[in-house]
């Protein structure tokens, strides 16, 4: 009799535990992936006093305003889970992704940030556009029957070209740029492929920024820049800079400086590469 009472008490205790799961079909195992940002500042930002470093304590959404992911079973090659494009709205320093009801197995998780609906996530310059500051990451996950936790850090896919304009005379209002030979796509392992060009026309600033995919391996990126006045009747003649060779690297700043000397009416064009400035063109338009 005492043994029977003990058994009854034992099963009553089990049924009272909220985390207990008698029927496996009623259990929902969750696997959490904490996603952070690795490339918050460009590698060489300290080389440019004109550019202020980004506060690395800012929320995740300041670096990536949305998230899209694919979960692929590496044993079968099939896509197990494909997310919708999700906006990041909170102020957390990382983004928590919760994967539930995933069959046991080996998986590859690919994550993208700052992508646009209708454009494949690995496309860096659709239709010759600058596009967005795309981040991505991937990791191999082993999913078992127990809850698990994983960490993932997203990396920037592009570099940035700075066009620094100093001592410009009045009248120039716009910058027009055509950049040839930059990569077109990147996979989740940051392997870049293709060759495309980017066009941009913008209001002229002292510091002009253009997001660019890396230069294809073994080649050079060709930059054609011109400055002009928006008024069609303006007396200011367009300034066309000779084609300039540069190399764009992922998460690095590359710079072209255009400096006007109003005493002798000349233009100096310099490129920042390998840790130093090099004068490449001296234009006398007097």
N, C-alpha and C positions, 0 to 999 in steps of 0.2 A: 504493500500500500504506500509506504513512504517513497519507494522508487517511482511509482506511478505519479505521485504528487510532484516529485522532482522533475520528471519529464515534462509534465504540464507547465510547470513554472518556467522551464528552460525555453520551451516553444513560445510561451507568452512574451518572454523577454526578447526573443528574436523578432517577433512581429511588431514590437514597440520601437525597434530601431529604425529611424527614417532612412538610413543609408543602406539598409539591408535589401537584397533583391533575391527573392526566392525563385522567380521565373526569369530566365535570361532574356526573354522577349520583352520584359518590362524595363530592362536596363538600357540607358543611353550613355555610352562612354564618350567623354569629351577630351579632345586633345588640343591643347592651347599652344599657339605659336605667337611669341612676343616679337613684334617687328620693330626694329629701331632704324635710325638713319646713321650711316657710317660717314658719308661725305657731306658734312654740314658746311664746311668751308673748302674752297679750292686749295689744292696742295701748296701752291706758291703765292697765296694771297698776300703774304707778308712782304713780297717783293714789290708791291704796288702801293705806295703811300696814298695814292688817290682813292683807293678802294678800302672801305671800312669792313673789317671781318664781321661775319654774322654772329650774333649771340647764340652760342651752341646750347643754351638752356631753353631756347624757345620751344613751343609745343611741336609735336610731330607734324601737324597740319601746316605749319609755316614752311616746311620743306616739301611735303607731299600732301596735296589737298584731297586726294582720293586713292583708293586701293582696288586692284583687280587681281585675281589669282586663278591659277589652274593647278589641279592636283592630278597627277598622272601616275597610274600604277606601272612601275618599271618592270614588273614580272610579265604583264600582259600587253603593255603599251597603250592601254585604254585610258581615256580621261575619266576619272572618277567623280570629280567635282569641278565645276566652272562657276565662278561667282558672277554676280552682277557688278557693275561699277558702283562702288560705295564711297560716298563723300565722308571725309573725316571732319568731324565738327567739334570734338572735345578738345580740352587743353592738356591732355596727357602727353608725356614725352615719348611714348611708344604706342603702337597700335596692337591690340590683342585680337588675334584671329582664333575662333573656336571651331574646330572640326568635329562634328558629331556623326555617329552612325557610319563610321568608315570601316570597311572590312579589314581584317588583319592582312598585313603584307608590306611590301616595300614601295615607297612612293617618292616622286620628285615634286616638290612644291615650288612653283614659279610665281613671283609676285611683282607687279608693276605699280608705279605711282605716277601721278600727273598725266594720265592718258586721257584721250578724248573719244567719246562714243562714235563708233563708225570707222575708226582708224585702227588697224591692227596694232597691238601694243608694242611690237618690236620695230615699227616704222618710225624713223627718227626725223625725216624731213619730207612729209607728204606734199606732193605737188610743188616742190621747190620752196616750201615755207620753212621758216625758222622753227616753228612748232613749239613744244613745251620742254621744260627741264625734266626729262624723264628719268625716274629712278627704277632700279630693278634688283632682284635678288633671287637666288634659288638655293634649295637645300634638299638633301636626301633624308627622308623620314622613315623610320621603321615603326609601323603602327601595330600595336599589340592589343590584347584584350583589356589592359588596364589603362586608366587615364595617364597622359604623359604631357610633358612641357618641353617646348623647344624655343630656341632663340634664332633670330634671323636679322641681318643688317643689310639695309638697302644701299646700293652704290649708284652714283650719278653716271649716266651714259655719255654725256656730252662735255665738251670744254666750252670756253667762252672767249670770243674775240673782243678785245677792247679797242676802240678807235678813240684815241685821246687827242682832242683839238685844243691847241693853245694859241693865244694872241690872234685869234681870227678877226679879220676886219668886219665891219658891219655889212649887212646885206645878205650873207649866206644864211639860209634858213633850214635847208634840208640836206640830209646825207642819203646817197643811193649806193647800195653795195650789191655786187654780184660775186659770189664765192663759188669757185669750181673745185671739184674733187674733194668731197667729204663723203664719209660712209653713209649708206642709205638705211641699213637695218642693223639690229643687234639681237642676238638670242639671249636666253636667260643666263648664259655663262659669260656674257659680255664679249662674245665673239662677233666682230663687226664684219659686215659684207656689203658689197655693192659700191657704186660710185654715182654721186648725184651733185647737184648744185643748188645754192640757196640764193634767193633774191630778197632784199629788204630795202624799203624806202621809209625814212622816218624823219621827224623833226630833229634838227641838229642840236646836240648838247655838248658840253665840255667832255663828258664821258659817255660814249655810245657803246652799247653792249649788244652782241649778237651770239646766241647760242648755236654751237656747231658740233656736229658729230666728228669723231676723230678722222684724221687724214688716213686714207687707205695705205696699207703697208707698202713701203718702198717708194711712195710717191710724195708729191708736194701739193699743198692746197694753194690755189691761185686766187688772189684777192684783187678785185677791181673796184675802186672807190671813186666817187665823184661828189662834189658839193655844188649846190645851186641855190638860186633865189626862187621862191615860189611865185613871185610876181612876174608875169610874162613880159612886162615892160621894164623890168629892172635893168639898170645899167651894169649890174654885176654879172660878169661872164662866168660860166661854169668852170670849176676847177676839177680837172681830171687827173687823178694820181696814176702814174705808170703801174702796170700790173706788178704785184708783189707776191713773192713766194713765202709761205709760212708753213708751220706744222702745228696742227691742232691735236692735242692729247686729251684723253678723258680726264675730267675733273682738274684741268689746269687752265690758267689764264694765259692767253697770248695777246700781244699788244702791238698796235701800229700807232705811232705818234706823228701827228701832222702839226708842224710849228711854223707860224708865219712871222717873218721878220719885216716889220713895217718901215725900217730905215732904208733897206735896200730892195724891198719888194721881192723877197725870195721866200721859198718854202722848203723846209727840211722835213724829210720823211724818214723815220727811224723805226726799226723793228726790235722788239725785245725777244731774245732767244738765248738759251744756254746761260741765263743769269746775267745778261748784260744787254745794253742798248747798242745797236749798230746803225749808223747812218747809211741808207741805201739809195736815196735820191736827194738831189739838191736842184730845185727848180727855180730858174730866173725868168719871170714873166714880165719884166719891165720893158 
